[in-house]
Amino acid sequence: MTTTQQLLDERYGRSAGSERRTRRILIAGAITLAVVLTAWVVWGGLSGTSATLETRELGYTDVTDTSITVQWEVTAPPETTVHCALQALNSSFGIVGWTIVEIPASPKRTRSLAQTVRTSEPAVTGLPYRCWLP
């Protein structure tokens, strides 16, 4: 005579083999997920290029009603031309002056620079906005 549990197992297709099959599918899925995640980390995180261009604001001087001198530092590969956009801001953080500067190639990796930016009204600060390699 069969028990109720055996009848239910037969009805719903449960057996010792199906439990092993389910366990194998779950393990294979977990291994596949781990491989894909590891490949993504290696591709996206470790194989990316490191930063080759850095800028650092050093300050500003010579503030007048129509200009400000921005001082900054650029770190770039030697013998590389760099372009930088400089901006002057008013007390409301509105842009009142803007210029793009071409920095010629140099054997030095890090260079300190200063550039006067003309303004449309008195500025309270001047800083490098962004630098890029042409």
Accessible surface in RSA format (square Angstrom, percent):
REM  Atomic radii and reference values for relative SASA: ProtOr
REM  Chains: A
REM  Algorithm: Lee & Richards
REM  Probe-radius: 1.40
REM  Slices: 20
REM RES _ NUM      All-atoms   Total-Side   Main-Chain    Non-polar    All polar
REM                ABS   REL    ABS   REL    ABS   REL    ABS   REL    ABS   REL
RES MET A   1   237.68 123.1 152.65 101.0  85.04 202.5 128.52 109.3 109.16 144.6
RES THR A   2    76.65  54.5  59.42  60.2  17.23  41.1  47.86  64.3  28.79  43.5
RES THR A   3    80.25  57.1  73.78  74.8   6.47  15.4  76.15 102.3   4.10   6.2
RES THR A   4    99.32  70.6  95.26  96.6   4.06   9.7  58.66  78.8  40.66  61.5
RES GLN A   5   103.00  57.6  99.98  73.1   3.02   7.2  50.45 107.4  52.56  39.9
RES GLN A   6    90.04  50.3  88.45  64.6   1.58   3.8  28.56  60.8  61.48  46.6
RES LEU A   7    98.54  54.9  93.94  67.2   4.60  11.6  94.31  66.2   4.23  11.4
RES LEU A   8    67.11  37.4  66.96  47.9   0.15   0.4  67.11  47.1   0.00   0.0
RES ASP A   9    39.56  27.7  39.44  39.3   0.12   0.3   8.79  20.7  30.77  30.7
RES GLU A  10   126.75  72.8  99.47  75.3  27.28  64.9  49.21  95.2  77.54  63.3
RES ARG A  11   177.81  74.7 140.99  71.9  36.82  87.7  42.67  58.3 135.15  81.9
RES TYR A  12   139.89  65.3 110.76  63.0  29.13  75.8  82.97  62.3  56.92  70.2
RES GLY A  13    54.25  66.9   0.00   N/A  54.25  66.9  36.48 100.1  17.77  39.8
RES ARG A  14   117.99  49.5 108.21  55.2   9.78  23.3  52.50  71.8  65.48  39.7
RES SER A  15    63.39  53.6  50.49  67.4  12.90  29.7  50.31 107.1  13.08  18.3
RES ALA A  16    70.55  64.9  54.64  84.3  15.91  36.2  60.13  84.7  10.42  27.6
RES GLY A  17    29.77  36.7   0.00   N/A  29.77  36.7  23.38  64.2   6.38  14.3
RES SER A  18    22.23  18.8  21.19  28.3   1.04   2.4  16.95  36.1   5.28   7.4
RES GLU A  19   109.28  62.7 102.61  77.6   6.67  15.9  34.11  66.0  75.17  61.4
RES ARG A  20   121.83  51.2 121.07  61.7   0.76   1.8  40.35  55.1  81.48  49.4
RES ARG A  21   141.60  59.5 140.51  71.6   1.09   2.6  57.12  78.1  84.47  51.2
RES THR A  22    76.83  54.6  75.79  76.8   1.03   2.5  51.73  69.5  25.09  37.9
RES ARG A  23   136.66  57.4 134.22  68.4   2.44   5.8  49.69  67.9  86.97  52.7
RES ARG A  24   165.51  69.5 160.23  81.7   5.28  12.6  56.20  76.8 109.30  66.2
RES ILE A  25   116.82  66.5 111.61  83.1   5.21  12.6 114.51  82.5   2.32   6.3
RES LEU A  26   124.36  69.3 117.27  83.9   7.09  17.8 119.47  83.9   4.88  13.1
RES ILE A  27    95.61  54.4  93.04  69.3   2.56   6.2  95.61  68.8   0.00   0.0
RES ALA A  28    55.80  51.3  50.16  77.4   5.64  12.8  54.99  77.4   0.81   2.1
RES GLY A  29    39.99  49.3   0.00   N/A  39.99  49.3  34.06  93.5   5.93  13.3
RES ALA A  30    62.70  57.6  50.00  77.2  12.70  28.9  55.81  78.6   6.88  18.2
RES ILE A  31   106.13  60.4 103.91  77.4   2.21   5.3 106.13  76.4   0.00   0.0
RES THR A  32    81.76  58.2  78.46  79.5   3.30   7.9  57.04  76.6  24.72  37.4
RES LEU A  33   124.08  69.1 120.94  86.5   3.14   7.9 123.72  86.9   0.36   1.0
RES ALA A  34    54.39  50.0  48.33  74.6   6.05  13.8  54.03  76.1   0.36   1.0
RES VAL A  35    94.98  62.5  91.29  82.6   3.69   8.9  94.14  81.8   0.84   2.3
RES VAL A  36    89.85  59.1  86.51  78.3   3.34   8.0  89.09  77.4   0.76   2.0
RES LEU A  37   101.58  56.6  99.42  71.1   2.16   5.4 101.58  71.3   0.00   0.0
RES THR A  38    84.85  60.3  80.77  81.9   4.07   9.7  59.57  80.0  25.28  38.2
RES ALA A  39    58.51  53.8  48.00  74.1  10.51  23.9  55.60  78.3   2.91   7.7
RES TRP A  40   155.78  62.5 150.39  72.8   5.39  12.6 134.88  71.9  20.90  33.9
RES VAL A  41    70.28  46.2  67.32  60.9   2.96   7.1  70.28  61.1   0.00   0.0
RES VAL A  42    74.44  49.0  74.44  67.4   0.00   0.0  74.44  64.7   0.00   0.0
RES TRP A  43   184.16  73.9 176.18  85.3   7.98  18.7 149.16  79.5  35.00  56.8
RES GLY A  44    45.44  56.0   0.00   N/A  45.44  56.0  20.08  55.1  25.36  56.8
RES GLY A  45    56.33  69.5   0.00   N/A  56.33  69.5  30.37  83.4  25.96  58.1
RES LEU A  46   135.91  75.7 107.14  76.7  28.77  72.3 109.74  77.1  26.17  70.4
RES SER A  47    74.09  62.6  40.41  53.9  33.68  77.6  44.20  94.1  29.89  41.9
RES GLY A  48    50.85  62.7   0.00   N/A  50.85  62.7  31.00  85.1  19.85  44.5
RES THR A  49   136.18  96.9 103.47 104.9  32.71  77.9  79.62 106.9  56.56  85.5
RES SER A  50    92.49  78.2  74.43  99.3  18.06  41.6  54.19 115.4  38.29  53.6
RES ALA A  51    75.23  69.2  43.24  66.7  31.99  72.8  54.74  77.1  20.49  54.3
RES THR A  52    66.57  47.4  60.49  61.3   6.09  14.5  48.83  65.6  17.74  26.8
RES LEU A  53    38.25  21.3  19.04  13.6  19.21  48.3  19.08  13.4  19.17  51.6
RES GLU A  54   103.60  59.5  97.60  73.8   6.00  14.3  32.46  62.8  71.14  58.1
RES THR A  55    58.87  41.9  29.05  29.4  29.83  71.1   3.91   5.2  54.97  83.1
RES ARG A  56   137.51  57.7 132.87  67.7   4.64  11.0  63.50  86.8  74.01  44.9
RES GLU A  57    87.55  50.3  64.77  49.0  22.78  54.2  20.62  39.9  66.93  54.6
RES LEU A  58    76.74  42.7  41.13  29.4  35.61  89.5  45.77  32.1  30.98  83.4
RES GLY A  59    18.03  22.2   0.00   N/A  18.03  22.2  18.03  49.5   0.00   0.0
RES TYR A  60    90.55  42.3  72.40  41.2  18.15  47.2  36.54  27.5  54.01  66.6
RES THR A  61    56.01  39.8  49.79  50.5   6.22  14.8  52.43  70.4   3.58   5.4
RES ASP A  62   104.06  72.9  83.69  83.3  20.37  48.2  30.44  71.6  73.63  73.4
RES VAL A  63    69.98  46.1  40.39  36.6  29.59  71.3  40.39  35.1  29.59  80.3
RES THR A  64    69.70  49.6  59.82  60.6   9.88  23.5  68.45  91.9   1.25   1.9
RES ASP A  65   100.43  70.3  94.22  93.8   6.21  14.7  24.21  57.0  76.22  76.0
RES THR A  66    88.95  63.3  87.91  89.1   1.04   2.5  62.38  83.8  26.57  40.2
RES SER A  67    21.90  18.5  21.89  29.2   0.01   0.0   7.56  16.1  14.33  20.1
RES ILE A  68     0.00   0.0   0.00   0.0   0.00   0.0   0.00   0.0   0.00   0.0
RES THR A  69    17.85  12.7  17.85  18.1   0.00   0.0  12.99  17.5   4.86   7.3
RES VAL A  70     0.00   0.0   0.00   0.0   0.00   0.0   0.00   0.0   0.00   0.0
RES GLN A  71    57.18  32.0  57.18  41.8   0.00   0.0   8.47  18.0  48.71  36.9
RES TRP A  72     1.75   0.7   1.75   0.8   0.00   0.0   1.75   0.9   0.00   0.0
RES GLU A  73    32.30  18.5  31.54  23.9   0.76   1.8   0.52   1.0  31.78  25.9
RES VAL A  74     0.63   0.4   0.16   0.1   0.46   1.1   0.16   0.1   0.46   1.3
RES THR A  75    26.45  18.8  26.26  26.6   0.20   0.5  14.67  19.7  11.78  17.8
RES ALA A  76     0.69   0.6   0.24   0.4   0.45   1.0   0.24   0.3   0.45   1.2
RES PRO A  77    39.60  28.9  38.70  35.3   0.91   3.3  38.74  32.0   0.87   5.4
RES PRO A  78    67.47  49.2  55.37  50.5  12.10  44.0  55.49  45.8  11.98  74.5
RES GLU A  79   115.61  66.4  92.36  69.9  23.26  55.4  52.29 101.1  63.32  51.7
RES THR A  80    32.08  22.8  28.72  29.1   3.36   8.0  20.81  28.0  11.27  17.0
RES THR A  81    39.06  27.8  34.25  34.7   4.81  11.5  12.28  16.5  26.77  40.5
RES VAL A  82     0.00   0.0   0.00   0.0   0.00   0.0   0.00   0.0   0.00   0.0
RES HIS A  83    38.40  21.0  38.40  26.7   0.00   0.0  26.77  27.6  11.63  13.5
RES CYS A  84     0.00   0.0   0.00   0.0   0.00   0.0   0.00   0.0   0.00   0.0
RES ALA A  85     2.51   2.3   2.51   3.9   0.00   0.0   2.51   3.5   0.00   0.0
RES LEU A  86     0.00   0.0   0.00   0.0   0.00   0.0   0.00   0.0   0.00   0.0
RES GLN A  87    16.99   9.5  16.99  12.4   0.00   0.0   0.00   0.0  16.99  12.9
RES ALA A  88     0.00   0.0   0.00   0.0   0.00   0.0   0.00   0.0   0.00   0.0
RES LEU A  89    20.74  11.5  20.74  14.8   0.00   0.0  20.74  14.6   0.00   0.0
RES ASN A  90    25.47  17.6  25.40  24.6   0.06   0.1   4.15  10.0  21.31  20.6
RES SER A  91    88.67  74.9  65.53  87.5  23.15  53.3  37.21  79.2  51.47  72.1
RES SER A  92    91.31  77.2  64.35  85.9  26.96  62.1  36.61  78.0  54.70  76.6
RES PHE A  93   159.35  79.7 141.23  87.5  18.12  47.1 141.28  85.7  18.07  51.7
RES GLY A  94    29.34  36.2   0.00   N/A  29.34  36.2  29.34  80.5   0.00   0.0
RES ILE A  95   103.31  58.8  71.64  53.4  31.67  76.3  71.64  51.6  31.67  85.9
RES VAL A  96    14.00   9.2   5.37   4.9   8.63  20.8  10.18   8.8   3.81  10.3
RES GLY A  97     7.89   9.7   0.00   N/A   7.89   9.7   7.53  20.7   0.36   0.8
RES TRP A  98   112.24  45.0  85.63  41.4  26.61  62.5  74.99  40.0  37.24  60.4
RES THR A  99    38.90  27.7  33.72  34.2   5.18  12.3  14.44  19.4  24.45  37.0
RES ILE A 100   101.45  57.7  73.34  54.6  28.11  67.7  73.34  52.8  28.11  76.3
RES VAL A 101    23.96  15.8  20.70  18.7   3.26   7.9  23.96  20.8   0.00   0.0
RES GLU A 102   111.96  64.3  90.69  68.6  21.27  50.6  23.36  45.2  88.61  72.3
RES ILE A 103     5.03   2.9   4.27   3.2   0.76   1.8   5.03   3.6   0.00   0.0
RES PRO A 104    94.33  68.7  91.84  83.7   2.49   9.1  94.07  77.7   0.26   1.6
RES ALA A 105    50.35  46.3  25.60  39.5  24.75  56.3  25.60  36.1  24.75  65.6
RES SER A 106    18.80  15.9  17.09  22.8   1.71   3.9  10.84  23.1   7.95  11.1
RES PRO A 107   105.67  77.0  89.12  81.2  16.54  60.1  90.14  74.4  15.53  96.5
RES LYS A 108   137.89  67.3 130.95  80.3   6.94  16.5  79.92  71.9  57.97  61.8
RES ARG A 109   116.34  48.8 109.76  56.0   6.58  15.7  49.66  67.9  66.68  40.4
RES THR A 110    61.53  43.8  45.25  45.9  16.28  38.8  31.13  41.8  30.41  46.0
RES ARG A 111    28.01  11.8  23.47  12.0   4.54  10.8  21.64  29.6   6.37   3.9
RES SER A 112    80.03  67.6  51.05  68.1  28.98  66.8  33.05  70.4  46.98  65.8
RES LEU A 113    47.03  26.2  38.15  27.3   8.89  22.3  44.36  31.2   2.68   7.2
RES ALA A 114    63.18  58.1  33.45  51.6  29.73  67.6  33.70  47.5  29.48  78.1
RES GLN A 115    65.74  36.8  61.98  45.3   3.76   8.9   4.12   8.8  61.62  46.7
RES THR A 116    68.49  48.7  56.60  57.4  11.90  28.4  34.95  46.9  33.54  50.7
RES VAL A 117     0.33   0.2   0.33   0.3   0.00   0.0   0.33   0.3   0.00   0.0
RES ARG A 118   202.91  85.2 190.99  97.4  11.92  28.4  70.94  97.0 131.97  80.0
RES THR A 119    15.64  11.1   0.00   0.0  15.64  37.3   2.82   3.8  12.83  19.4
RES SER A 120    99.67  84.2  56.41  75.3  43.26  99.7  55.67 118.5  44.00  61.6
RES GLU A 121    77.82  44.7  74.39  56.3   3.43   8.2  20.06  38.8  57.75  47.2
RES PRO A 122    76.69  55.9  71.89  65.5   4.80  17.5  71.89  59.4   4.80  29.8
RES ALA A 123     4.87   4.5   0.08   0.1   4.79  10.9   0.08   0.1   4.79  12.7
RES VAL A 124    73.98  48.7  62.26  56.4  11.73  28.3  67.24  58.4   6.74  18.3
RES THR A 125    26.13  18.6  26.13  26.5   0.00   0.0  18.69  25.1   7.44  11.2
RES GLY A 126     0.00   0.0   0.00   N/A   0.00   0.0   0.00   0.0   0.00   0.0
RES LEU A 127    39.60  22.1  39.60  28.3   0.00   0.0  39.60  27.8   0.00   0.0
RES PRO A 128    16.22  11.8   5.44   5.0  10.79  39.2   5.44   4.5  10.79  67.0
RES TYR A 129   105.46  49.2  80.91  46.0  24.55  63.9  48.71  36.6  56.76  70.0
RES ARG A 130   139.89  58.7 134.46  68.5   5.43  12.9  44.26  60.5  95.62  58.0
RES CYS A 131    16.44  12.4   0.49   0.5  15.94  37.5   0.49   1.2  15.94  17.2
RES TRP A 132    92.77  37.2  90.33  43.7   2.44   5.7  76.30  40.7  16.48  26.7
RES LEU A 133    72.22  40.2  49.62  35.5  22.60  56.8  49.62  34.8  22.60  60.8
RES PRO A 134   104.73  76.3  37.82  34.5  66.91 243.2  71.35  58.9  33.38 207.5
END  Absolute sums over single chains surface
CHAIN  1 A     9602.7       7902.2       1700.5       5925.0       3677.7
END  Absolute sums over all chains
TOTAL          9602.7       7902.2       1700.5       5925.0       3677.7
